Amino acid sequence: MRILVTNDDGYLATGIGVLADAARTLGTVHVVAPDREQSATSHSLTLHYPLRVRTVSEDVQVVDGTPTDCVMLALGELLPERPDFVLSGINHGANLGDDVLYSGTVAAAMEATLLGIPAVALSYAGRDSDNIVQWTEVVARLLRQLLEREDFPPDTLLNVNLPPVAPADLKGVRVSRLGRRAYVGSLTRALDPNGREYFWIGGGESKWWGEGDPDFQAIKDGLISVTPLHLDLTNHRLLEHIGRWQLTL
């Protein structure tokens, strides 16, 4: 099995090292990852300057671009053969609910899915990224169950989140739906030392909600959350209804 591994935290991040080690128990791994942190870059592409690739070792290459850039370059030019799977992560921080729309980790897996390759995005919901090292064996076992299935769903990526507990305290795995999240107080407005106004996005508090089995609840319950994300964003239930609006120009 040929596996491409990437991320959005950069090629030196703890999480990508753990993911690559876990993936090597299943097959041949090639890492193509950003040269620096690219969190919250979503599905952005680099269009206005050339991308450069640096070879770190025989199976590791570094790109001065986004996670999506990494997948495009790997599949289009860098890999000698098309991979069987693309794995993205393990992200330093959760990618739950609406966060998947901003996540470079999820976007890299989404790009692979768009290009017809099965993909899994993995994230760790704890704050201390050093704890990800403990998850190598668990992740390897989970990946084996996911990647060796003959009925891996088409046009769908799997978004996996690991709970912030010790692996020995893991309660199991739950297939979950995306939750919803609202941020409060995440925008700071202030003046720099020169008296110029600036704005800073980040921090604040968040409020979660969701029906059924939302992903955030699985993490709260000490479970691994696995959420299938589909490429088709169409709200099919509203097609007929909006069609009756008789829009015209």
RAURDA-V603327 format. One record per residue. N is the residue number from 1. RES is the residue in one letter. OMEGA is omega in whole degrees, 0 to 359 (NA if undefined). D_LAST is the distance of its C-alpha to the last C-alpha in whole Angstrom. Layout:
n = {N | N}
res = {RES | RES}
omega = {OMEGA | OMEGA}
d_last = {D_LAST | D_LAST}
//
This chain:
n = {1 | 2 | 3 | 4 | 5 | 6 | 7 | 8 | 9 | 10 | 11 | 12 | 13 | 14 | 15 | 16 | 17 | 18 | 19 | 20 | 21 | 22 | 23 | 24 | 25 | 26 | 27 | 28 | 29 | 30 | 31 | 32 | 33 | 34 | 35 | 36 | 37 | 38 | 39 | 40 | 41 | 42 | 43 | 44 | 45 | 46 | 47 | 48 | 49 | 50 | 51 | 52 | 53 | 54 | 55 | 56 | 57 | 58 | 59 | 60 | 61 | 62 | 63 | 64 | 65 | 66 | 67 | 68 | 69 | 70 | 71 | 72 | 73 | 74 | 75 | 76 | 77 | 78 | 79 | 80 | 81 | 82 | 83 | 84 | 85 | 86 | 87 | 88 | 89 | 90 | 91 | 92 | 93 | 94 | 95 | 96 | 97 | 98 | 99 | 100 | 101 | 102 | 103 | 104 | 105 | 106 | 107 | 108 | 109 | 110 | 111 | 112 | 113 | 114 | 115 | 116 | 117 | 118 | 119 | 120 | 121 | 122 | 123 | 124 | 125 | 126 | 127 | 128 | 129 | 130 | 131 | 132 | 133 | 134 | 135 | 136 | 137 | 138 | 139 | 140 | 141 | 142 | 143 | 144 | 145 | 146 | 147 | 148 | 149 | 150 | 151 | 152 | 153 | 154 | 155 | 156 | 157 | 158 | 159 | 160 | 161 | 162 | 163 | 164 | 165 | 166 | 167 | 168 | 169 | 170 | 171 | 172 | 173 | 174 | 175 | 176 | 177 | 178 | 179 | 180 | 181 | 182 | 183 | 184 | 185 | 186 | 187 | 188 | 189 | 190 | 191 | 192 | 193 | 194 | 195 | 196 | 197 | 198 | 199 | 200 | 201 | 202 | 203 | 204 | 205 | 206 | 207 | 208 | 209 | 210 | 211 | 212 | 213 | 214 | 215 | 216 | 217 | 218 | 219 | 220 | 221 | 222 | 223 | 224 | 225 | 226 | 227 | 228 | 229 | 230 | 231 | 232 | 233 | 234 | 235 | 236 | 237 | 238 | 239 | 240 | 241 | 242 | 243 | 244 | 245 | 246 | 247 | 248 | 249}
res = {M | R | I | L | V | T | N | D | D | G | Y | L | A | T | G | I | G | V | L | A | D | A | A | R | T | L | G | T | V | H | V | V | A | P | D | R | E | Q | S | A | T | S | H | S | L | T | L | H | Y | P | L | R | V | R | T | V | S | E | D | V | Q | V | V | D | G | T | P | T | D | C | V | M | L | A | L | G | E | L | L | P | E | R | P | D | F | V | L | S | G | I | N | H | G | A | N | L | G | D | D | V | L | Y | S | G | T | V | A | A | A | M | E | A | T | L | L | G | I | P | A | V | A | L | S | Y | A | G | R | D | S | D | N | I | V | Q | W | T | E | V | V | A | R | L | L | R | Q | L | L | E | R | E | D | F | P | P | D | T | L | L | N | V | N | L | P | P | V | A | P | A | D | L | K | G | V | R | V | S | R | L | G | R | R | A | Y | V | G | S | L | T | R | A | L | D | P | N | G | R | E | Y | F | W | I | G | G | G | E | S | K | W | W | G | E | G | D | P | D | F | Q | A | I | K | D | G | L | I | S | V | T | P | L | H | L | D | L | T | N | H | R | L | L | E | H | I | G | R | W | Q | L | T | L}
omega = {179 | 187 | 171 | 178 | 178 | 178 | 173 | 179 | 181 | 189 | 180 | 183 | 179 | 186 | 182 | 176 | 178 | 181 | 179 | 179 | 179 | 182 | 180 | 175 | 182 | 183 | 180 | 185 | 171 | 181 | 170 | 190 | 178 | 180 | 180 | 180 | 181 | 181 | 177 | 176 | 179 | 186 | 185 | 176 | 176 | 185 | 191 | 170 | 183 | 177 | 179 | 183 | 178 | 179 | 181 | 177 | 184 | 183 | 179 | 175 | 188 | 183 | 178 | 181 | 185 | 175 | 178 | 174 | 183 | 181 | 180 | 181 | 181 | 184 | 184 | 187 | 194 | 184 | 179 | 179 | 178 | 181 | 176 | 180 | 171 | 177 | 182 | 180 | 348 | 185 | 175 | 184 | 184 | 168 | 185 | 174 | 184 | 180 | 181 | 179 | 181 | 192 | 171 | 178 | 180 | 181 | 179 | 177 | 179 | 179 | 177 | 179 | 177 | 182 | 173 | 180 | 178 | 186 | 177 | 173 | 182 | 181 | 177 | 188 | 178 | 182 | 182 | 185 | 179 | 180 | 181 | 182 | 182 | 190 | 185 | 183 | 180 | 180 | 179 | 179 | 180 | 180 | 179 | 180 | 182 | 188 | 181 | 177 | 177 | 182 | 175 | 189 | 178 | 177 | 184 | 172 | 178 | 179 | 185 | 175 | 178 | 182 | 180 | 177 | 173 | 180 | 179 | 181 | 180 | 183 | 180 | 182 | 177 | 172 | 191 | 172 | 177 | 172 | 177 | 184 | 174 | 179 | 178 | 178 | 183 | 181 | 179 | 178 | 185 | 178 | 176 | 182 | 179 | 178 | 180 | 183 | 174 | 177 | 181 | 179 | 177 | 180 | 181 | 179 | 180 | 178 | 183 | 170 | 180 | 181 | 177 | 180 | 181 | 184 | 183 | 179 | 176 | 179 | 179 | 180 | 178 | 181 | 168 | 178 | 176 | 183 | 175 | 179 | 185 | 179 | 185 | 180 | 182 | 172 | 187 | 181 | 183 | 182 | 181 | 181 | 181 | 175 | 179 | 177 | 179 | 178 | 181 | 178 | NA}
d_last = {53 | 51 | 50 | 48 | 48 | 46 | 45 | 43 | 47 | 48 | 51 | 54 | 52 | 54 | 52 | 51 | 55 | 55 | 52 | 54 | 57 | 56 | 54 | 57 | 59 | 56 | 56 | 55 | 53 | 52 | 50 | 48 | 47 | 46 | 48 | 47 | 46 | 42 | 41 | 38 | 36 | 34 | 33 | 33 | 34 | 36 | 34 | 35 | 39 | 41 | 43 | 46 | 48 | 52 | 54 | 56 | 58 | 58 | 55 | 54 | 51 | 49 | 46 | 45 | 41 | 39 | 40 | 37 | 39 | 42 | 41 | 39 | 42 | 44 | 43 | 42 | 45 | 48 | 49 | 51 | 49 | 46 | 47 | 47 | 46 | 44 | 46 | 44 | 46 | 48 | 46 | 48 | 47 | 45 | 41 | 40 | 37 | 34 | 36 | 36 | 32 | 34 | 37 | 38 | 41 | 38 | 36 | 38 | 39 | 35 | 35 | 38 | 36 | 33 | 36 | 37 | 40 | 41 | 42 | 43 | 43 | 46 | 46 | 49 | 48 | 52 | 52 | 55 | 54 | 58 | 58 | 55 | 58 | 60 | 57 | 58 | 59 | 57 | 54 | 56 | 56 | 53 | 51 | 54 | 52 | 49 | 49 | 52 | 49 | 48 | 45 | 44 | 40 | 38 | 35 | 36 | 38 | 41 | 41 | 45 | 46 | 50 | 51 | 53 | 57 | 59 | 59 | 62 | 60 | 57 | 56 | 54 | 51 | 48 | 45 | 42 | 39 | 37 | 38 | 36 | 37 | 36 | 38 | 40 | 41 | 40 | 39 | 42 | 42 | 45 | 47 | 49 | 52 | 51 | 49 | 46 | 43 | 42 | 40 | 41 | 39 | 41 | 44 | 44 | 44 | 42 | 41 | 40 | 39 | 38 | 39 | 41 | 43 | 41 | 42 | 44 | 46 | 47 | 48 | 50 | 52 | 53 | 52 | 50 | 46 | 44 | 40 | 38 | 35 | 33 | 30 | 27 | 26 | 23 | 23 | 24 | 24 | 21 | 19 | 19 | 19 | 16 | 15 | 15 | 13 | 10 | 7 | 4 | 0}
//
